[in-house]
Amino acid sequence: MIFAHGSTHGMQPHEVHALSLVVFQDTLHYSDAAAAEGVQQAISASTPGYHNTMHAIIHRGIDGHRQYVEGDRAGLGENIQSVLAHFRKNEEG
């Protein structure tokens, strides 16, 4: 979603990177080092084949941004729930 937001608002790559770090730190409560690693993993996973699950989640985020902008709250909710269900399934099994 951060990438899509940056693209639609004309942000430069370094601005999207900085925004991503802030989201990881302030919203997700990652440490500085963990935020830097998480953002780098997300960047790397944007390449198909690097991490297929994370790659799919990135594309869900892009879809989620579109759903948010278009006011499709039900679709966005389903989108987020399916990602969370994937992680719950992996935790349980």
ABEGO torsion letter per residue (X at the ends): XAAAAAAAAGBBAAAAAAAAAAAAAAAAGBBAAAAAAAAAAAAAAABBGABAAAAAAAAAAAAAAAAAAAGBAAAAAAAAAAAAAAAAAAAAX
